[in-house]
């Protein structure tokens, strides 16, 4: 596990936390595509944030669960992780 969230890790989390199979390359190629197009809702994002808090052993401030795109989400999570580094 790296110190920053990648699109590949996000795809894996979407599968394990929300049951959605997404090609990580698609997330990376289309970071501005709405989560709604992947059928990921705010509850799914909350589950992903919760899992990330467990993995990194620290709370993630509120905000990432309201992101609308994979690019926004990855950026918000990584900013949060860097702030706590």
PyMOL Python script that loads the backbone (N, CA, C, O; Angstrom):
from pymol import cmd

cmd.read_pdbstr("""\
ATOM      1  N   UNK A   1       0.850  -1.181   0.000  1.00  0.00           N
ATOM      2  CA  UNK A   1       0.000   0.000   0.000  1.00  0.00           C
ATOM      3  C   UNK A   1       0.890   1.237   0.000  1.00  0.00           C
ATOM      4  O   UNK A   1       1.805   1.359   0.815  1.00  0.00           O
ATOM      5  N   UNK A   2       0.613   2.141  -0.913  1.00  0.00           N
ATOM      6  CA  UNK A   2       1.409   3.361  -1.009  1.00  0.00           C
ATOM      7  C   UNK A   2       0.865   4.405  -0.037  1.00  0.00           C
ATOM      8  O   UNK A   2      -0.175   4.216   0.594  1.00  0.00           O
ATOM      9  N   UNK A   3       1.601   5.512   0.063  1.00  0.00           N
ATOM     10  CA  UNK A   3       1.162   6.585   0.949  1.00  0.00           C
ATOM     11  C   UNK A   3       0.176   7.512   0.253  1.00  0.00           C
ATOM     12  O   UNK A   3      -0.299   8.483   0.842  1.00  0.00           O
ATOM     13  N   UNK A   4      -0.130   7.207  -1.006  1.00  0.00           N
ATOM     14  CA  UNK A   4      -1.112   7.991  -1.754  1.00  0.00           C
ATOM     15  C   UNK A   4      -2.081   7.024  -2.435  1.00  0.00           C
ATOM     16  O   UNK A   4      -1.705   5.931  -2.857  1.00  0.00           O
ATOM     17  N   UNK A   5      -3.323   7.452  -2.527  1.00  0.00           N
ATOM     18  CA  UNK A   5      -4.346   6.656  -3.190  1.00  0.00           C
ATOM     19  C   UNK A   5      -4.154   6.745  -4.701  1.00  0.00           C
ATOM     20  O   UNK A   5      -3.960   7.830  -5.250  1.00  0.00           O
ATOM     21  N   UNK A   6      -4.212   5.595  -5.361  1.00  0.00           N
ATOM     22  CA  UNK A   6      -4.113   5.548  -6.815  1.00  0.00           C
ATOM     23  C   UNK A   6      -5.478   5.184  -7.393  1.00  0.00           C
ATOM     24  O   UNK A   6      -6.377   4.751  -6.673  1.00  0.00           O
ATOM     25  N   UNK A   7      -5.616   5.368  -8.701  1.00  0.00           N
ATOM     26  CA  UNK A   7      -6.869   4.979  -9.350  1.00  0.00           C
ATOM     27  C   UNK A   7      -7.049   3.464  -9.281  1.00  0.00           C
ATOM     28  O   UNK A   7      -8.177   2.978  -9.187  1.00  0.00           O
ATOM     29  N   UNK A   8      -5.962   2.726  -9.325  1.00  0.00           N
ATOM     30  CA  UNK A   8      -6.046   1.270  -9.214  1.00  0.00           C
ATOM     31  C   UNK A   8      -6.588   0.866  -7.846  1.00  0.00           C
ATOM     32  O   UNK A   8      -7.436  -0.021  -7.746  1.00  0.00           O
ATOM     33  N   UNK A   9      -6.097   1.516  -6.796  1.00  0.00           N
ATOM     34  CA  UNK A   9      -6.603   1.231  -5.452  1.00  0.00           C
ATOM     35  C   UNK A   9      -8.064   1.650  -5.319  1.00  0.00           C
ATOM     36  O   UNK A   9      -8.855   0.961  -4.674  1.00  0.00           O
ATOM     37  N   UNK A  10      -8.415   2.772  -5.925  1.00  0.00           N
ATOM     38  CA  UNK A  10      -9.807   3.218  -5.879  1.00  0.00           C
ATOM     39  C   UNK A  10     -10.715   2.189  -6.545  1.00  0.00           C
ATOM     40  O   UNK A  10     -11.783   1.874  -6.020  1.00  0.00           O
ATOM     41  N   UNK A  11     -10.304   1.669  -7.685  1.00  0.00           N
ATOM     42  CA  UNK A  11     -11.097   0.649  -8.376  1.00  0.00           C
ATOM     43  C   UNK A  11     -11.272  -0.585  -7.487  1.00  0.00           C
ATOM     44  O   UNK A  11     -12.356  -1.164  -7.418  1.00  0.00           O
ATOM     45  N   UNK A  12     -10.208  -0.971  -6.820  1.00  0.00           N
ATOM     46  CA  UNK A  12     -10.268  -2.123  -5.916  1.00  0.00           C
ATOM     47  C   UNK A  12     -11.219  -1.848  -4.753  1.00  0.00           C
ATOM     48  O   UNK A  12     -11.980  -2.729  -4.353  1.00  0.00           O
ATOM     49  N   UNK A  13     -11.179  -0.634  -4.212  1.00  0.00           N
ATOM     50  CA  UNK A  13     -12.076  -0.258  -3.119  1.00  0.00           C
ATOM     51  C   UNK A  13     -13.527  -0.194  -3.583  1.00  0.00           C
ATOM     52  O   UNK A  13     -14.438  -0.552  -2.836  1.00  0.00           O
ATOM     53  N   UNK A  14     -13.739   0.257  -4.805  1.00  0.00           N
ATOM     54  CA  UNK A  14     -15.101   0.287  -5.340  1.00  0.00           C
ATOM     55  C   UNK A  14     -15.659  -1.123  -5.419  1.00  0.00           C
ATOM     56  O   UNK A  14     -16.851  -1.334  -5.193  1.00  0.00           O
ATOM     57  N   UNK A  15     -14.816  -2.079  -5.734  1.00  0.00           N
ATOM     58  CA  UNK A  15     -15.236  -3.484  -5.807  1.00  0.00           C
ATOM     59  C   UNK A  15     -15.514  -4.032  -4.405  1.00  0.00           C
ATOM     60  O   UNK A  15     -16.567  -4.621  -4.162  1.00  0.00           O
ATOM     61  N   UNK A  16     -14.568  -3.836  -3.489  1.00  0.00           N
ATOM     62  CA  UNK A  16     -14.710  -4.448  -2.168  1.00  0.00           C
ATOM     63  C   UNK A  16     -15.737  -3.751  -1.278  1.00  0.00           C
ATOM     64  O   UNK A  16     -16.390  -4.407  -0.467  1.00  0.00           O
ATOM     65  N   UNK A  17     -15.888  -2.448  -1.415  1.00  0.00           N
ATOM     66  CA  UNK A  17     -16.796  -1.694  -0.533  1.00  0.00           C
ATOM     67  C   UNK A  17     -18.185  -1.484  -1.117  1.00  0.00           C
ATOM     68  O   UNK A  17     -19.159  -1.352  -0.376  1.00  0.00           O
ATOM     69  N   UNK A  18     -18.280  -1.452  -2.455  1.00  0.00           N
ATOM     70  CA  UNK A  18     -19.578  -1.152  -3.067  1.00  0.00           C
ATOM     71  C   UNK A  18     -20.015  -2.210  -4.076  1.00  0.00           C
ATOM     72  O   UNK A  18     -21.098  -2.101  -4.652  1.00  0.00           O
ATOM     73  N   UNK A  19     -19.190  -3.230  -4.298  1.00  0.00           N
ATOM     74  CA  UNK A  19     -19.559  -4.302  -5.218  1.00  0.00           C
ATOM     75  C   UNK A  19     -19.568  -3.898  -6.683  1.00  0.00           C
ATOM     76  O   UNK A  19     -20.242  -4.522  -7.502  1.00  0.00           O
ATOM     77  N   UNK A  20     -18.811  -2.844  -7.014  1.00  0.00           N
ATOM     78  CA  UNK A  20     -18.785  -2.346  -8.396  1.00  0.00           C
ATOM     79  C   UNK A  20     -17.459  -2.692  -9.064  1.00  0.00           C
ATOM     80  O   UNK A  20     -16.390  -2.378  -8.539  1.00  0.00           O
ATOM     81  N   UNK A  21     -17.532  -3.330 -10.207  1.00  0.00           N
ATOM     82  CA  UNK A  21     -16.328  -3.662 -10.944  1.00  0.00           C
ATOM     83  C   UNK A  21     -16.053  -2.565 -11.961  1.00  0.00           C
ATOM     84  O   UNK A  21     -16.850  -2.309 -12.864  1.00  0.00           O
ATOM     85  N   UNK A  22     -14.903  -1.927 -11.789  1.00  0.00           N
ATOM     86  CA  UNK A  22     -14.501  -0.812 -12.641  1.00  0.00           C
ATOM     87  C   UNK A  22     -13.063  -1.037 -13.083  1.00  0.00           C
ATOM     88  O   UNK A  22     -12.216  -1.430 -12.281  1.00  0.00           O
ATOM     89  N   UNK A  23     -12.789  -0.791 -14.349  1.00  0.00           N
ATOM     90  CA  UNK A  23     -11.433  -0.896 -14.869  1.00  0.00           C
ATOM     91  C   UNK A  23     -10.630   0.300 -14.358  1.00  0.00           C
ATOM     92  O   UNK A  23     -11.011   1.443 -14.610  1.00  0.00           O
ATOM     93  N   UNK A  24      -9.525   0.060 -13.647  1.00  0.00           N
ATOM     94  CA  UNK A  24      -8.730   1.170 -13.134  1.00  0.00           C
ATOM     95  C   UNK A  24      -8.220   2.087 -14.244  1.00  0.00           C
ATOM     96  O   UNK A  24      -8.063   3.290 -14.034  1.00  0.00           O
ATOM     97  N   UNK A  25      -7.967   1.532 -15.404  1.00  0.00           N
ATOM     98  CA  UNK A  25      -7.504   2.351 -16.526  1.00  0.00           C
ATOM     99  C   UNK A  25      -8.589   3.326 -16.967  1.00  0.00           C
ATOM    100  O   UNK A  25      -8.292   4.438 -17.404  1.00  0.00           O
ATOM    101  N   UNK A  26      -9.841   2.908 -16.852  1.00  0.00           N
ATOM    102  CA  UNK A  26     -10.955   3.789 -17.195  1.00  0.00           C
ATOM    103  C   UNK A  26     -11.019   4.956 -16.219  1.00  0.00           C
ATOM    104  O   UNK A  26     -11.235   6.097 -16.627  1.00  0.00           O
ATOM    105  N   UNK A  27     -10.833   4.675 -14.938  1.00  0.00           N
ATOM    106  CA  UNK A  27     -10.826   5.744 -13.943  1.00  0.00           C
ATOM    107  C   UNK A  27      -9.699   6.737 -14.227  1.00  0.00           C
ATOM    108  O   UNK A  27      -9.878   7.951 -14.125  1.00  0.00           O
ATOM    109  N   UNK A  28      -8.556   6.201 -14.580  1.00  0.00           N
ATOM    110  CA  UNK A  28      -7.396   7.059 -14.839  1.00  0.00           C
ATOM    111  C   UNK A  28      -7.556   7.878 -16.116  1.00  0.00           C
ATOM    112  O   UNK A  28      -7.158   9.042 -16.165  1.00  0.00           O
ATOM    113  N   UNK A  29      -8.137   7.270 -17.147  1.00  0.00           N
ATOM    114  CA  UNK A  29      -8.341   7.979 -18.422  1.00  0.00           C
ATOM    115  C   UNK A  29      -9.438   9.026 -18.320  1.00  0.00           C
ATOM    116  O   UNK A  29      -9.399  10.052 -18.999  1.00  0.00           O
ATOM    117  N   UNK A  30     -10.430   8.752 -17.451  1.00  0.00           N
ATOM    118  CA  UNK A  30     -11.586   9.650 -17.347  1.00  0.00           C
ATOM    119  C   UNK A  30     -11.805  10.085 -15.895  1.00  0.00           C
ATOM    120  O   UNK A  30     -12.839   9.775 -15.304  1.00  0.00           O
ATOM    121  N   UNK A  31     -10.830  10.803 -15.319  1.00  0.00           N
ATOM    122  CA  UNK A  31     -10.955  11.174 -13.904  1.00  0.00           C
ATOM    123  C   UNK A  31     -12.102  12.143 -13.620  1.00  0.00           C
ATOM    124  O   UNK A  31     -12.529  12.288 -12.474  1.00  0.00           O
ATOM    125  N   UNK A  32     -12.600  12.806 -14.667  1.00  0.00           N
ATOM    126  CA  UNK A  32     -13.695  13.764 -14.479  1.00  0.00           C
ATOM    127  C   UNK A  32     -15.070  13.168 -14.772  1.00  0.00           C
ATOM    128  O   UNK A  32     -16.067  13.889 -14.783  1.00  0.00           O
ATOM    129  N   UNK A  33     -15.128  11.868 -15.006  1.00  0.00           N
ATOM    130  CA  UNK A  33     -16.397  11.178 -15.236  1.00  0.00           C
ATOM    131  C   UNK A  33     -17.124  11.052 -13.886  1.00  0.00           C
ATOM    132  O   UNK A  33     -16.515  10.666 -12.888  1.00  0.00           O
ATOM    133  N   UNK A  34     -18.378  11.367 -13.860  1.00  0.00           N
ATOM    134  CA  UNK A  34     -19.138  11.347 -12.603  1.00  0.00           C
ATOM    135  C   UNK A  34     -19.222   9.943 -12.013  1.00  0.00           C
ATOM    136  O   UNK A  34     -19.369   8.957 -12.736  1.00  0.00           O
ATOM    137  N   UNK A  35     -19.125   9.870 -10.683  1.00  0.00           N
ATOM    138  CA  UNK A  35     -19.301   8.594  -9.996  1.00  0.00           C
ATOM    139  C   UNK A  35     -20.650   7.975 -10.343  1.00  0.00           C
ATOM    140  O   UNK A  35     -20.780   6.751 -10.367  1.00  0.00           O
ATOM    141  N   UNK A  36     -21.648   8.798 -10.610  1.00  0.00           N
ATOM    142  CA  UNK A  36     -22.980   8.301 -10.955  1.00  0.00           C
ATOM    143  C   UNK A  36     -22.923   7.391 -12.180  1.00  0.00           C
ATOM    144  O   UNK A  36     -23.711   6.451 -12.281  1.00  0.00           O
ATOM    145  N   UNK A  37     -22.011   7.652 -13.109  1.00  0.00           N
ATOM    146  CA  UNK A  37     -21.881   6.800 -14.293  1.00  0.00           C
ATOM    147  C   UNK A  37     -21.365   5.406 -13.943  1.00  0.00           C
ATOM    148  O   UNK A  37     -21.554   4.456 -14.703  1.00  0.00           O
ATOM    149  N   UNK A  38     -20.719   5.295 -12.796  1.00  0.00           N
ATOM    150  CA  UNK A  38     -20.242   3.991 -12.308  1.00  0.00           C
ATOM    151  C   UNK A  38     -21.229   3.394 -11.307  1.00  0.00           C
ATOM    152  O   UNK A  38     -20.983   2.325 -10.749  1.00  0.00           O
ATOM    153  N   UNK A  39     -22.347   4.086 -11.080  1.00  0.00           N
ATOM    154  CA  UNK A  39     -23.365   3.680 -10.104  1.00  0.00           C
ATOM    155  C   UNK A  39     -22.856   3.696  -8.670  1.00  0.00           C
ATOM    156  O   UNK A  39     -23.327   2.931  -7.828  1.00  0.00           O
ATOM    157  N   UNK A  40     -21.892   4.571  -8.394  1.00  0.00           N
ATOM    158  CA  UNK A  40     -21.378   4.726  -7.038  1.00  0.00           C
ATOM    159  C   UNK A  40     -22.047   5.936  -6.405  1.00  0.00           C
ATOM    160  O   UNK A  40     -21.963   7.048  -6.926  1.00  0.00           O
ATOM    161  N   UNK A  41     -22.715   5.710  -5.273  1.00  0.00           N
ATOM    162  CA  UNK A  41     -23.409   6.796  -4.584  1.00  0.00           C
ATOM    163  C   UNK A  41     -22.637   7.223  -3.338  1.00  0.00           C
ATOM    164  O   UNK A  41     -21.553   6.710  -3.062  1.00  0.00           O
ATOM    165  N   UNK A  42     -23.202   8.159  -2.596  1.00  0.00           N
ATOM    166  CA  UNK A  42     -22.522   8.704  -1.421  1.00  0.00           C
ATOM    167  C   UNK A  42     -22.307   7.644  -0.336  1.00  0.00           C
ATOM    168  O   UNK A  42     -21.313   7.700   0.389  1.00  0.00           O
ATOM    169  N   UNK A  43     -23.209   6.700  -0.219  1.00  0.00           N
ATOM    170  CA  UNK A  43     -23.011   5.619   0.765  1.00  0.00           C
ATOM    171  C   UNK A  43     -21.813   4.756   0.391  1.00  0.00           C
ATOM    172  O   UNK A  43     -21.047   4.336   1.258  1.00  0.00           O
ATOM    173  N   UNK A  44     -21.655   4.495  -0.896  1.00  0.00           N
ATOM    174  CA  UNK A  44     -20.486   3.755  -1.358  1.00  0.00           C
ATOM    175  C   UNK A  44     -19.203   4.507  -1.066  1.00  0.00           C
ATOM    176  O   UNK A  44     -18.206   3.915  -0.655  1.00  0.00           O
ATOM    177  N   UNK A  45     -19.233   5.819  -1.281  1.00  0.00           N
ATOM    178  CA  UNK A  45     -18.056   6.638  -0.988  1.00  0.00           C
ATOM    179  C   UNK A  45     -17.754   6.650   0.511  1.00  0.00           C
ATOM    180  O   UNK A  45     -16.590   6.618   0.908  1.00  0.00           O
ATOM    181  N   UNK A  46     -18.790   6.695   1.338  1.00  0.00           N
ATOM    182  CA  UNK A  46     -18.574   6.630   2.789  1.00  0.00           C
ATOM    183  C   UNK A  46     -17.893   5.322   3.189  1.00  0.00           C
ATOM    184  O   UNK A  46     -17.009   5.306   4.046  1.00  0.00           O
ATOM    185  N   UNK A  47     -18.316   4.231   2.559  1.00  0.00           N
ATOM    186  CA  UNK A  47     -17.689   2.940   2.828  1.00  0.00           C
ATOM    187  C   UNK A  47     -16.232   2.926   2.432  1.00  0.00           C
ATOM    188  O   UNK A  47     -15.397   2.351   3.130  1.00  0.00           O
ATOM    189  N   UNK A  48     -15.920   3.561   1.306  1.00  0.00           N
ATOM    190  CA  UNK A  48     -14.530   3.641   0.842  1.00  0.00           C
ATOM    191  C   UNK A  48     -13.704   4.495   1.804  1.00  0.00           C
ATOM    192  O   UNK A  48     -12.584   4.123   2.156  1.00  0.00           O
ATOM    193  N   UNK A  49     -14.243   5.623   2.226  1.00  0.00           N
ATOM    194  CA  UNK A  49     -13.535   6.485   3.179  1.00  0.00           C
ATOM    195  C   UNK A  49     -13.280   5.728   4.480  1.00  0.00           C
ATOM    196  O   UNK A  49     -12.188   5.810   5.040  1.00  0.00           O
ATOM    197  N   UNK A  50     -14.272   4.999   4.958  1.00  0.00           N
ATOM    198  CA  UNK A  50     -14.117   4.215   6.184  1.00  0.00           C
ATOM    199  C   UNK A  50     -13.001   3.180   6.039  1.00  0.00           C
ATOM    200  O   UNK A  50     -12.190   3.000   6.947  1.00  0.00           O
ATOM    201  N   UNK A  51     -12.968   2.509   4.903  1.00  0.00           N
ATOM    202  CA  UNK A  51     -11.913   1.524   4.661  1.00  0.00           C
ATOM    203  C   UNK A  51     -10.539   2.186   4.601  1.00  0.00           C
ATOM    204  O   UNK A  51      -9.562   1.638   5.110  1.00  0.00           O
ATOM    205  N   UNK A  52     -10.464   3.348   3.989  1.00  0.00           N
ATOM    206  CA  UNK A  52      -9.189   4.066   3.925  1.00  0.00           C
ATOM    207  C   UNK A  52      -8.731   4.494   5.320  1.00  0.00           C
ATOM    208  O   UNK A  52      -7.536   4.467   5.613  1.00  0.00           O
ATOM    209  N   UNK A  53      -9.663   4.886   6.175  1.00  0.00           N
ATOM    210  CA  UNK A  53      -9.307   5.246   7.543  1.00  0.00           C
ATOM    211  C   UNK A  53      -8.718   4.047   8.273  1.00  0.00           C
ATOM    212  O   UNK A  53      -7.759   4.191   9.031  1.00  0.00           O
ATOM    213  N   UNK A  54      -9.283   2.872   8.050  1.00  0.00           N
ATOM    214  CA  UNK A  54      -8.744   1.650   8.654  1.00  0.00           C
ATOM    215  C   UNK A  54      -7.356   1.358   8.115  1.00  0.00           C
ATOM    216  O   UNK A  54      -6.442   1.058   8.884  1.00  0.00           O
ATOM    217  N   UNK A  55      -7.187   1.442   6.801  1.00  0.00           N
ATOM    218  CA  UNK A  55      -5.901   1.127   6.181  1.00  0.00           C
ATOM    219  C   UNK A  55      -4.784   2.052   6.630  1.00  0.00           C
ATOM    220  O   UNK A  55      -3.666   1.607   6.892  1.00  0.00           O
ATOM    221  N   UNK A  56      -5.089   3.337   6.718  1.00  0.00           N
ATOM    222  CA  UNK A  56      -4.060   4.319   7.048  1.00  0.00           C
ATOM    223  C   UNK A  56      -3.977   4.598   8.545  1.00  0.00           C
ATOM    224  O   UNK A  56      -3.060   5.281   9.001  1.00  0.00           O
ATOM    225  N   UNK A  57      -4.929   4.073   9.306  1.00  0.00           N
ATOM    226  CA  UNK A  57      -4.880   4.218  10.756  1.00  0.00           C
ATOM    227  C   UNK A  57      -5.105   5.621  11.271  1.00  0.00           C
ATOM    228  O   UNK A  57      -4.632   5.974  12.351  1.00  0.00           O
ATOM    229  N   UNK A  58      -5.824   6.425  10.505  1.00  0.00           N
ATOM    230  CA  UNK A  58      -6.134   7.782  10.965  1.00  0.00           C
ATOM    231  C   UNK A  58      -7.416   8.261  10.314  1.00  0.00           C
ATOM    232  O   UNK A  58      -7.782   7.814   9.227  1.00  0.00           O
ATOM    233  N   UNK A  59      -8.096   9.178  10.994  1.00  0.00           N
ATOM    234  CA  UNK A  59      -9.344   9.691  10.430  1.00  0.00           C
ATOM    235  C   UNK A  59      -9.079  10.572   9.212  1.00  0.00           C
ATOM    236  O   UNK A  59      -8.056  11.251   9.123  1.00  0.00           O
ATOM    237  N   UNK A  60     -10.012  10.540   8.294  1.00  0.00           N
ATOM    238  CA  UNK A  60      -9.962  11.407   7.119  1.00  0.00           C
ATOM    239  C   UNK A  60     -11.028  12.473   7.332  1.00  0.00           C
ATOM    240  O   UNK A  60     -12.200  12.148   7.527  1.00  0.00           O
ATOM    241  N   UNK A  61     -10.631  13.747   7.296  1.00  0.00           N
ATOM    242  CA  UNK A  61     -11.613  14.816   7.515  1.00  0.00           C
ATOM    243  C   UNK A  61     -12.771  14.725   6.528  1.00  0.00           C
ATOM    244  O   UNK A  61     -12.627  14.205   5.422  1.00  0.00           O
ATOM    245  N   UNK A  62     -13.908  15.235   6.946  1.00  0.00           N
ATOM    246  CA  UNK A  62     -15.100  15.234   6.097  1.00  0.00           C
ATOM    247  C   UNK A  62     -14.809  15.950   4.783  1.00  0.00           C
ATOM    248  O   UNK A  62     -14.023  16.895   4.729  1.00  0.00           O
ATOM    249  N   UNK A  63     -15.453  15.483   3.743  1.00  0.00           N
ATOM    250  CA  UNK A  63     -15.317  16.131   2.441  1.00  0.00           C
ATOM    251  C   UNK A  63     -15.214  15.168   1.281  1.00  0.00           C
ATOM    252  O   UNK A  63     -15.968  15.301   0.317  1.00  0.00           O
ATOM    253  N   UNK A  64     -14.299  14.188   1.335  1.00  0.00           N
ATOM    254  CA  UNK A  64     -14.155  13.297   0.181  1.00  0.00           C
ATOM    255  C   UNK A  64     -15.426  12.550  -0.204  1.00  0.00           C
ATOM    256  O   UNK A  64     -15.624  12.228  -1.376  1.00  0.00           O
ATOM    257  N   UNK A  65     -16.286  12.273   0.768  1.00  0.00           N
ATOM    258  CA  UNK A  65     -17.518  11.528   0.455  1.00  0.00           C
ATOM    259  C   UNK A  65     -18.496  12.350  -0.367  1.00  0.00           C
ATOM    260  O   UNK A  65     -19.478  11.805  -0.872  1.00  0.00           O
ATOM    261  N   UNK A  66     -18.255  13.634  -0.513  1.00  0.00           N
ATOM    262  CA  UNK A  66     -19.120  14.485  -1.335  1.00  0.00           C
ATOM    263  C   UNK A  66     -18.550  14.722  -2.733  1.00  0.00           C
ATOM    264  O   UNK A  66     -19.166  15.410  -3.547  1.00  0.00           O
ATOM    265  N   UNK A  67     -17.388  14.159  -3.010  1.00  0.00           N
ATOM    266  CA  UNK A  67     -16.772  14.322  -4.335  1.00  0.00           C
ATOM    267  C   UNK A  67     -17.661  13.703  -5.402  1.00  0.00           C
ATOM    268  O   UNK A  67     -18.338  12.704  -5.161  1.00  0.00           O
ATOM    269  N   UNK A  68     -17.652  14.296  -6.558  1.00  0.00           N
ATOM    270  CA  UNK A  68     -18.503  13.842  -7.659  1.00  0.00           C
ATOM    271  C   UNK A  68     -17.767  13.005  -8.691  1.00  0.00           C
ATOM    272  O   UNK A  68     -18.403  12.317  -9.489  1.00  0.00           O
ATOM    273  N   UNK A  69     -16.418  13.049  -8.694  1.00  0.00           N
ATOM    274  CA  UNK A  69     -15.649  12.321  -9.703  1.00  0.00           C
ATOM    275  C   UNK A  69     -14.474  11.588  -9.055  1.00  0.00           C
ATOM    276  O   UNK A  69     -14.046  11.944  -7.957  1.00  0.00           O
ATOM    277  N   UNK A  70     -13.957  10.568  -9.733  1.00  0.00           N
ATOM    278  CA  UNK A  70     -12.776   9.876  -9.217  1.00  0.00           C
ATOM    279  C   UNK A  70     -11.577  10.813  -9.038  1.00  0.00           C
ATOM    280  O   UNK A  70     -10.840  10.703  -8.059  1.00  0.00           O
ATOM    281  N   UNK A  71     -11.390  11.724  -9.979  1.00  0.00           N
ATOM    282  CA  UNK A  71     -10.263  12.655  -9.881  1.00  0.00           C
ATOM    283  C   UNK A  71     -10.359  13.525  -8.634  1.00  0.00           C
ATOM    284  O   UNK A  71      -9.369  13.708  -7.926  1.00  0.00           O
ATOM    285  N   UNK A  72     -11.541  14.060  -8.365  1.00  0.00           N
ATOM    286  CA  UNK A  72     -11.755  14.873  -7.165  1.00  0.00           C
ATOM    287  C   UNK A  72     -11.507  14.043  -5.908  1.00  0.00           C
ATOM    288  O   UNK A  72     -10.883  14.512  -4.956  1.00  0.00           O
ATOM    289  N   UNK A  73     -11.998  12.813  -5.917  1.00  0.00           N
ATOM    290  CA  UNK A  73     -11.887  11.952  -4.746  1.00  0.00           C
ATOM    291  C   UNK A  73     -10.428  11.617  -4.453  1.00  0.00           C
ATOM    292  O   UNK A  73      -9.973  11.745  -3.316  1.00  0.00           O
ATOM    293  N   UNK A  74      -9.698  11.189  -5.477  1.00  0.00           N
ATOM    294  CA  UNK A  74      -8.282  10.840  -5.293  1.00  0.00           C
ATOM    295  C   UNK A  74      -7.506  12.061  -4.801  1.00  0.00           C
ATOM    296  O   UNK A  74      -6.679  11.954  -3.895  1.00  0.00           O
ATOM    297  N   UNK A  75      -7.775  13.211  -5.397  1.00  0.00           N
ATOM    298  CA  UNK A  75      -7.090  14.448  -4.992  1.00  0.00           C
ATOM    299  C   UNK A  75      -7.409  14.798  -3.538  1.00  0.00           C
ATOM    300  O   UNK A  75      -6.506  15.153  -2.780  1.00  0.00           O
ATOM    301  N   UNK A  76      -8.678  14.704  -3.140  1.00  0.00           N
ATOM    302  CA  UNK A  76      -9.080  15.034  -1.773  1.00  0.00           C
ATOM    303  C   UNK A  76      -8.462  14.071  -0.759  1.00  0.00           C
ATOM    304  O   UNK A  76      -7.976  14.497   0.289  1.00  0.00           O
ATOM    305  N   UNK A  77      -8.480  12.790  -1.067  1.00  0.00           N
ATOM    306  CA  UNK A  77      -7.897  11.800  -0.151  1.00  0.00           C
ATOM    307  C   UNK A  77      -6.396  12.035  -0.020  1.00  0.00           C
ATOM    308  O   UNK A  77      -5.861  12.048   1.089  1.00  0.00           O
ATOM    309  N   UNK A  78      -5.721  12.220  -1.144  1.00  0.00           N
ATOM    310  CA  UNK A  78      -4.262  12.411  -1.084  1.00  0.00           C
ATOM    311  C   UNK A  78      -3.896  13.695  -0.365  1.00  0.00           C
ATOM    312  O   UNK A  78      -2.902  13.726   0.361  1.00  0.00           O
ATOM    313  N   UNK A  79      -4.675  14.760  -0.545  1.00  0.00           N
ATOM    314  CA  UNK A  79      -4.417  15.998   0.198  1.00  0.00           C
ATOM    315  C   UNK A  79      -4.577  15.757   1.702  1.00  0.00           C
ATOM    316  O   UNK A  79      -3.794  16.258   2.509  1.00  0.00           O
ATOM    317  N   UNK A  80      -5.591  14.991   2.061  1.00  0.00           N
ATOM    318  CA  UNK A  80      -5.829  14.666   3.472  1.00  0.00           C
ATOM    319  C   UNK A  80      -4.681  13.844   4.038  1.00  0.00           C
ATOM    320  O   UNK A  80      -4.220  14.100   5.151  1.00  0.00           O
ATOM    321  N   UNK A  81      -4.221  12.860   3.278  1.00  0.00           N
ATOM    322  CA  UNK A  81      -3.122  12.008   3.737  1.00  0.00           C
ATOM    323  C   UNK A  81      -1.818  12.808   3.862  1.00  0.00           C
ATOM    324  O   UNK A  81      -1.042  12.598   4.794  1.00  0.00           O
ATOM    325  N   UNK A  82      -1.590  13.712   2.929  1.00  0.00           N
ATOM    326  CA  UNK A  82      -0.365  14.528   2.967  1.00  0.00           C
ATOM    327  C   UNK A  82      -0.418  15.511   4.145  1.00  0.00           C
ATOM    328  O   UNK A  82       0.609  15.787   4.765  1.00  0.00           O
ATOM    329  N   UNK A  83      -1.592  16.031   4.451  1.00  0.00           N
ATOM    330  CA  UNK A  83      -1.728  16.974   5.561  1.00  0.00           C
ATOM    331  C   UNK A  83      -1.411  16.299   6.888  1.00  0.00           C
ATOM    332  O   UNK A  83      -0.919  16.942   7.815  1.00  0.00           O
ATOM    333  N   UNK A  84      -1.691  15.013   6.974  1.00  0.00           N
ATOM    334  CA  UNK A  84      -1.458  14.291   8.206  1.00  0.00           C
ATOM    335  C   UNK A  84      -0.111  13.606   8.257  1.00  0.00           C
ATOM    336  O   UNK A  84       0.198  12.907   9.222  1.00  0.00           O
ATOM    337  N   UNK A  85       0.700  13.801   7.216  1.00  0.00           N
ATOM    338  CA  UNK A  85       2.002  13.101   7.143  1.00  0.00           C
ATOM    339  C   UNK A  85       3.009  13.693   8.103  1.00  0.00           C
ATOM    340  O   UNK A  85       4.146  13.227   8.169  1.00  0.00           O
TER     341      UNK A  85
END
""", "prot")
cmd.dss("prot")
cmd.show_as("cartoon", "prot")
cmd.util.cbc("prot")
cmd.orient("prot")
